C-alpha cells in the first residue's frame, strides 16, 4: 500500500528536507522513526525540497509498506517518538501511483517580515527596521503574474530542465507588526521565493523602481535581481492535490 503523511516542522535545526550525506535532515529523522515503528525499511518522498532553515506548516510525503497498521495509532506513536520540532498531522491511504511531489497541483509559501524588534519572533521572522512602501511591493507582485520564466530568481548551477513557473497569487499584507508575503504557484525554483522577497524589499526601500522588475525578469540573470532573504522567515504553507488522490474506505 502507498500512504501519504501530512506533517509540519520547524526547520531551524535541519539542513533542509532532503537527506544529506553528513548533515541531519527532516526526511532522515522521519524515515528512521517510521522504519523503527513499522519494523520495515521505509523510504519517503516529499512534496518538495525546502532548504536549510526553512519551515513547513504543511508538507506531504509518501511511502510504501506491506506492513499493516492503524493510521491513527501510527500518528500518535510517531508524534511521541519524533522531536518537538516535527509534528505528524495525518496518515492516509492513496492510490498506488499517487506521488507526493509530481501530483501536487500547487504550492503556497509564506514569508514573514518583522517590522518591529520582537524578542519572541526573531528566530521565525526577518527583521527589517527601515520603512517599506507596501503599495509599491504589491504593484511589483502583480507584475510577477505576467511572466512564466523566472530564471533571474533561481539559484545558479541548478539541474532543472525549465525555469517556467505558473504563479497564481503573489500579495503582501500587513498583519499586526509583521509584513506577510504569500505566493502560490504550480512549482518553484531553488531559492526563488527568497530572491523574489529580497527584490521586493529593494523595491519597497526605493532602491529599485517597480517598472524595473520587467527588465530584471527579462534578463534571466540572477545577479540582476535582489538579495536572498534569510531562510528562517520562509514557510511552506500549503500543498494542494487532486481530490481523488485519497482512498476513501
Secondary structure, DSSP 8 states (H G I E B T S, - for coil): -EEEEEEEE-GGGSS-SS--SSS--HHHHHHHHHHHHHTS----EES----TT-EEEEEEEEEE------HHHHHHHHHHHS-TTEEEEEEEEE-TT--TTTTEEEEEEEEEEESS--TTTTTTSEE--S---HHHHHHHHHHHTT--B-GGGS-TT---S--B--EEEEEEEEETTEEEEEEEES---TTHHHHHHHHHHHHHTTSS-TTHHHHHHHHT-GGGS-----GGGEEEEEEEE-GGGB---
